[in-house]
Every structure is written in structure tokens, then in C-alpha cells.
Amino acid sequence: MLAILDRGHARDCQGLRRREFLRIGSLALGLSGLSLPGLLAGRARAGAGESSGPRAVVLLFLQGGPTQHETWDPKPDAPREYRTIVDCVPTALPGVSFSSYFPKMAAAARDLAVVRSFASGNGGHTYDPVTTGGNAAKASMSAVYAHFVGTTNPHNGLPTNVLVLPEAVQEGLKLGSNFETGALPTLTQPGLLGPQYEAFSPAGGSQLKRSMTLTLPRERFDDRRLLLKEFDGLRRDLDQGGRLERVDKYQQQAFDIISRGITDAFDLGKEDPKTVARYDTSGLFKIEEPAKWFDMKRASNLLGKQMLLARRLVEAGCGFVTVSDCGWDMHANENSPKNMEGLKWLAPQVDHAVAAFLEDVKERGLSDRVLLVVTGEMGRSPRLNKNGGREHHGDLTPLILAGGGLRMGQVIGKSDATGARPTTRVYKPAQLFATVMHYLFDVPRLRLRTDVNRDIKAVLENSGVIEEVF
């Protein structure tokens, strides 16, 4: 994040309360040692901008392990110890039902591809087994996207890889800490690609956000020469080895990008109040209710606004937005409600937020260029435990795709009678990774590029895709 700040304002108890003239996100002055001008120069040399295109992905990640039985693959006819614990609701697809927690998504099923043969192969609370597709570089899909296209949109400076936490849509929000807090970095990790591809988090804490503060007196803001001199100073500070070349034409381009400003994309206050109300999930339950349980300390009732921010970002030019929704650990032990009652909070919220997102992008003509992916790190065991909960299970994992101009209105694959594992072709994280990359890019063209990490190339070359959506 770059903030151009006025040094002339007084301090308060929070530190310097300087007026922010301009703030734009993630201009690649992180640990990579590249300034924005240097990045633009490098992208021009590599021709990286050619493949970015207008397409975007929103990944809604249900952290904790969503249960397949109580989401989109219910088993109402299974023996009692395996059976879905709530009623089912018919979808818009003949003969297909969802858990009754999801009536709005059921009505929108013609806009969904429900994958019932996806298995994450993961039995723990880390997210990279799904988001990396198993690539040896240990880089998440979002970081790989930024690796391919650059960390900022060249037209407006918007970060290409953004993580939207609940804290991003409610200032001052303080959620509790649990296992999800420690695992959160694995959701968007850049791995061996380097920290410059880390997701930008408007909630705070990102390396890219911390590294970009440039202080100028207000009366000097219009002095372009001084501003560019300050950029050069920042670049020298980061590049102690003196490896960067002078790229004067990109300095001017960088200033032009910065001077436009992009803060509106992150500001829900700029949205039509009717649209905010349409997405809003805060009235579905009180945020304090799930927070009483350790497994749900990071759960919130803000998912609707998170999804609205995701829509604003992709519409403005961000290519990959990851939305975090925590609390989906359904053991029903002393750390979470018995009989998986946490679902009464989380599931209707997802139903409402996803349905609002799908309607909104359709009305805005974005459906064909925005792909929504909904999944988690694993599924849940088919057999109910003594407290009416389900344990960790990597052999079957909920997965829904929506939009992107792909083939929707279908159920892909089938699971067995108890919801334990697929009975048709098994799709794994490597195929999900490749599917997303094939949607975003001309993959054969990517293989010809010399600047693409070879471990990423290996996944793209050796993994198939979820064929039914193409």
C-alpha cells in the first residue's frame, strides 16, 4: 500500500494523524526490492500484461472443513449414523437437492456447477494443500496469478491479489484467536515465488501494505519532480545492492497511475446503500454467538459485505480475490456446539452472500468474466460422532464453481451412499488449480514464457482439469 501523507497535521493517541492525500494498494515495494516503475519496466520486458485479460476469480474459502452432507451433497436416505441432520430442499436442477440451509443457492443452481467428486486429500487445518494444487513451489493460486500478471494492475495500480478478511469491512473489529488464526497465512501463501506475491490485505498486516509509506508536505504534493525524487529514494533504500536500472519513462507512468487514486474500490461507503443492504448478513445472527466457542473464534456475520467488497475489487480490475470465512470446524466437542449447531449461523450466511453475489454480477454483466469458487480445506467424516458432529475427512470435500462463462447448471461426479468418497472420477486440488489457471490464462502460451516458475509449469503440464466445465 502506498500512502502519500501530509506531515503537517497533529499527533493523536494513535500516532500521527496525518491527512492521507492518496492511498493505493500493493505497488510492489515489498521485500522484492522493486519499485512500481521497476515492476512496470519488468512487465513490459517480459510481455506479462498480454495474458492478464479481464477475467477474475473470487475464491470463497470456508475454513475449518465444511461438511458435504449438510451443504450440497446431502444423504437423506443414508443409515441414521450417516444421514444428513437437516431436511433437504430441491434445487432448480431436476432431481438434485441441497441441504435445507441453502434455499437461495438451490434456486440459483442453474448458475452453479456442483462438484460431488472432489477430494482435497487433506486431513488437517492448513489450506495450502488445496490452494497450491500441490505445486512444489508451495505457492497458492492467488500468488501464482500475481506471478503471471504482476502484483498491480498497470492501468490503475490496483493490487492483483487481495485477501478480504472480516476486519476489512468493519473498522476496529477484534476477532478471537484459534487454530485458524495461525493457519490463515497458508490460504494465500506465495511460497518459493517470493514475498512480493503475497496477497494484499486491506485489513492490515501485509508486507506490501507496511512497506509503502511516502511522506510529503501537502504544499509539495504537486511538485512532480520532488515526488519522483522521493520514489527514487525509496527505491535506493530497498535496493542496497544497486541492482536496479534507471527507468525514467516508467517513473512518469508510475506517477500517472498513483495520481488517479483507487481507494474507492476498497470503500463500501461508495456503494449504493440498497446494494449494501442486499448483501448484508449482519442481521442473520449476533457476532457474539459463535464467538463463544473456540472453534468459531474467527467466525463473523460479515460475509455479505466481504463478498460485496470482492465484487467491487474484481469490477475495478483486481484479478484474484480470496474471501475468508472461518468457523467451519464441526467436531461438536467441547470446542464447538453439539449437533453441529454452528451451521445455523454459518450456512445461511453463505447461502445469502453467495446468492447476492451471483445476482449482482449477473445484473452488472460480469458473470462471464468472474469465476466464483467455493470450497474448504477438507470435508467431514460420513459417520456422526457421539455428539452429533463430524470429524476431519479428506476423501470428499465440498466444491462449487459459478460463472466465468463456463458450463453451469450441472452436478459433476457422484459420491457413495454414505458420502464417504467419490464413486466416479476423483478430482483433486491439482485439477482445481489447473482449472482456475486454464480459465484465467492461455496455458499453452504460458508454457512458452521463460519467466514462469518451473514448478508451476509442471502442475499445469501434468494435471488435467475439471473437464465438464469447459
N, C-alpha and C positions, 0 to 999 in steps of 0.2 A: 504494500500500500504506500503510495506517495502522498504525503500531506504537505502542502505549502502553507506555512503558518505565520501569523503576524506576531512578531516578538514584542509588540508594544502594549499588550494587554496584561492586566494584573494577574497575580497568582491567586488561587483559592486553595481549599484544603485538599483538593485532588491534584495539586501541582499547577503548572502553567495553564491558565485558562485563555489560551491564545486563540484568536479567531482563525478558523480554518478557511482560507480562501479557496482552496481547491483540494480535492481528495480523489485520487483514482487508485484502483486496486492493482496490486501484484505486477509492478513494472520491472520484474526480473532483476532487481538489485539484491537478490538474496546471496547465499553463500557461493553462488557460481562465479561472482566477480564480474558479471556482465551488466552494463547499464542498459537502459532501454534503447539508446542509439546503437549500442553494440549488438543487442539482440536483433534489432531490425536489419542491421547490416548482415548479420549472420544468416538470417532467414532469407534475405534477398539472394545471398550467395548460394544457399542450398536449395532455393526454389520451394521452400517449405509451404509457402502460402497457397500454392496451387491446389493442394488436395484438401484444404480445410473445408471449403464449401459452406453452405448454410445449415447443414444438418447438426442436430444436437441430441444429447442423451441426458435424461434425468433418471438417476438411479435412486429409488426409494429403498433403503436398506432397513429391514425390520430386525433390529439387533436383539439377540437373546435366543433366537431359534423359534420361528413361528411354527405352529402345529398345522400340518397338512389337513388333518381331519376336521379341524374347526375353522378352516379358511376355504379353500377352493377345490378340495378333493374329499368331500365328506363320505363317510361309510355308515349310513343309517341302518343297513341290513347286516352289519357285522355282528358277531357274538358280543354280548354285553361288555366284556372286558376290553373290547377293541372299539366299540361303537362310538360314533360322534356324539358328544354330550349335549348338543343342542339340536333343534329341528333344522330342516333344510328348506331352501327357497328355490323355486325353479328359476332358471335364467332365460334370457331371450333366445338361447340355443336349445332346440328341441331335445329333450331327454337329458339335459345337463343341469345339475343342481350345485348350489354353493351352500355353505353354512348360512344359517339364518342371520348371522351377524352382518351379512354383506348384501342386503337387498338392492342397494343402488348400483353396486358393481354388477350384480346379477342382471339388472335391467339393461346395463351397458355392455353385456357380454359379446355382442356383435362387434364391438370395438376392441376386443381382447383376444389374445392367444394364450390359453391356459396350458402350461406345460406340466403334465402329470407324470412325467418320467425323468425328472431332473433330480440328480443325486449329488450333493456337494462333496460327499466323501469325507466330511469334516465332523468331528465329534466334540469340538471344544469352542470356547468363546474367543476365537480370533477370526478376523474377517478376510484376511488375505488369501486363504485357500480358495475363496470364491472370487474375490475381486481381481486377483492376479492371473487366474486361469492356470496357475501352476508354473508360470514362466520363471526361468532360472534367475532373472534379474530381480525377482520379487517386487515387481512394480505393478500397482493397481491399474485398472482400465483407465481411470481418470488421469493418472500420471503419464501413462503411455500416450493418451490423446495429446496432452500438453507437449510431450516429447516430439510428437509428429508435427504439430502445428505451431509450436512456440507457446510461451506462457501468457502472452497477451494478444488480444485481437488487434491487428495492425491498423484498423480503421478508427478505433476509439479508445484503445488502451484497456479495455475490459479484460479481467483475468479469464483465461480459457478453462480453468479448472477450479471450481468453487465447492466448498463444503458448507452446507446450510444446517447448522445446529439450532435447537430451540432458542439458545441465547442470542441468535442473530435477529430474531423477530420480536424479542421483548427485552428492552434495555434493563439492566440490573438484575436479570433473572439469576438465581443461585440454585442450581440443582444439586442434589446429593452426589456422593461418590460411591461407586461399587466396581465390580469387575469390568463393566462396560466402559468406565472412565479410562482404565488402563489399556483396554483393547482398542479404544477409539482410533488411535493413530494408524492401526493396521487397516482401517477402512479405505484410506486414500494414500497409502504409503508410496513414496517414489522409488524405494529400493535402491538398486545399484545405478539407476538413471541419474541420481543426484538430487540434493535438496531443492534445487531450483525448480523442480517439477512438483513440489509439494502443493497440495490444494490450498487455495486462499480461503481463509475462514473469516467472514465479516464479524463473527462473534469474538474474534481476538485470538492471539496465541500463535499465529502463523509466522514463520520466519520471514516470509515475504512482507507481511504487514509490519513487522518490527523494524525491518531494515530500511524503510523508505520515509524518512522524515527530513525535509529540507526547510530550513528556517530562513525567512526573508522579512525585512521590514515591509509593511504594506505599501509605503510610497515607492518602494523599489521594485514592486512586482512587475510593472510594465517595462522595466529595463531588461530587454531580451538578452542583451549581452551579459549582464550580470547573472541572469538566470542560467544561461548556458555555462558560464564560468563555474557556478555552483554545481551544476551537473558534472563538469569535469573534475571538480574537487571530490565529489562523492565517488566518481569512478576511480580516481587515483587512490583514495582511501581503501577501496575494496581490492584494488589490483596492485598490491605491493611489489609484485614481480615485474610490473611494467609490460605485461604481455599484450595489452590491448592496443589496437591501432587507432589513429585518429580517423573519425568517420564524420566529418563536418556535415555532410548532407543529411545524415541520419539524426544529428543533433537538432537540426531545424525541424525535421519530421517529428522528432520526439516532442519538441515544444508545441508543435501544432496539435498533436494528439492530446497532450496534457491540458492545453488551454481550452479544449472543448468541455472537459469535465464529464464524469459518468456517475456521480453519486446518486442521481435519481433512480438508477436501476436497483439500488440497494434500499431505497426508501419506500416502504409501504404507504407512507403518508401521501405519496404522489398518485396512489391508485384510487380509482373511483370507489367511494365508500360502499356502494352496492356490491361491487365485486369483492371487496374485503369481507363483507357480511356473508356473501355466497360461499366463500371458502372457510369461514371461521368455525373452528371446532372447540373453542374455549368454553362454550356453553354446554358441551356434552357431559362434562364432569369437572369436579374441582381438582386442581392440580395436586392438592394435598392428599387426595385419597390414595392413589397408587404409591405416592412417595413414602407412605408408612412402611412399605415393605422393602427390604434390602435389594431384592432382585429388580425392583422397579424404581430405584432412587433417581434414575435419569429419565424416567418417563415424564412426559408433559402432555398438556392438552392444546399444544400449539402447532400440530402438524399441518392444519389447514393453511395457516399463514406461512409456514415453511414451504409448502407446495406453491403458494402464490408467489413467494419470492423466487422460487425456482423458475416459474413461468416468466416472470419479469426478466430474469437473467438470460434465459435462452432467447427470449424475444429481442433482447438488447445485443446479443452476439456472443454470449458465453457458450462454449461448445459442450461442456460436461459439468453437470451439477449433481452432487451427491447429497441426498437428504437423509439425515439420521433420525430414526425413530426407535427409541430404546424401550426396554421393559418386557421383551417377549420371552423371558425365561419362565417356563411353565411347569416347574417341578412340583408345585403345590406342597412344598415343605414349610419349615418354619420361616423361610425367607420370602415366600410368595403365597398368595391366597390359595386356600384349598379349592379343589374342583375347578382350578384354572379360572377363578372369578376375575382375574386381571383382564381377561378377554372382554369383559363387559365394558371396560374403559377403552382399551386399545383398538379392538376390532372395529367398532362403529366409527371411530375416528378415522381409521384408514379408509373405510368404506366411503365416508363423506368426502374426505380430502381428495381421494383418487377420482371419484365421480365428478367433483367440481373441477378438477384439473382437466379431465378429458373433455368435459363440456366446454370449458373455457378455450382450450387450444383449438377445438373444432370451430368454435364461433370466430376465432381470430385467424382462421385459415392456416394454422400451424401444425395440424395433425400429421401431415405427410413429411414434415421436416423435424419433428420432435419424437423421439422414441422413449417411452417410459418403460423402465424395468423395475419390477417389484420382487424382491427375494430377501433371504436372510442367510446366515452362515450355516444353517442346518435345519432339519425338520425335527419332529418329535416321535418318540417311540410309539408304536401302534398300541401296545398294551398299556392300559391305565394303571398307575400305581395305587397303593392303598389309600392315598389322599385325593384320588381323582385327578392326578396330574400326569404329565408325560415326561420322559427322560430325554437325554441327548440322543440324536439319531441322524446319521449321515447318509443313510441309504435311500432317503426320499426327502426332497426339500421343495417347499412351495416356490413357484416361479410363474410370474405373469409378464407378458410383453404387451405393449399397447402403442399403436400409432406407427410413425416412421414411414408410412406408405407401404408397410409390409402386409402380408396376408393375415388379416384378423378374422374374428368370428369362428374360431375353431378350438378344439381341445386336442392337444398334441400328446400322444402317448397314453399309457394306462398303467395303473398300479394294481397290485393284487387285492384280494378281497378284504384284507385287514389293513391296508395302507402301509405296508412294511417296505415294499420295494417295487420297482418297475417290472412289468411283465412284457413290455415292448422295449425297443431300442433305448438304451440309457444315455441321456445327455448329461454331461459333466461340466464343471466350470471352464475347462478348456474350450468346449464348444460354445458356451455362453460368451466367453471372451472373444472368440473368433467371430461369432455372430455380430456382436457390437462393432467390432473393427470393420467387418465387411459392410455393415450398414453405413458407417461413418466415412469410409475411405475406399478408393480403388486399390484393393490389396495387391494385385499383381504389379501395379505401378509402384507401390511402396517397397516391394521387394527389390526394385532396381536402385533404390536410393542408398547411397553409401553412408549416410548419417543415421541410419536406423539401427538400433541395438540388435545384435545378432541373436540374443536370447528371445527377444520379442519376435523376430523373424521366424525363429524355429517353431514357436507356438502357432503362428499364422500358417506356416507351411505344413505342419504335421497334424493339425487339428481340423476336423470338419466343422460345419456349422449346424445350427438347428434348421434343417433343410426345409421344413414345412412352411416357414415364414417367408421364404424367398420365392 
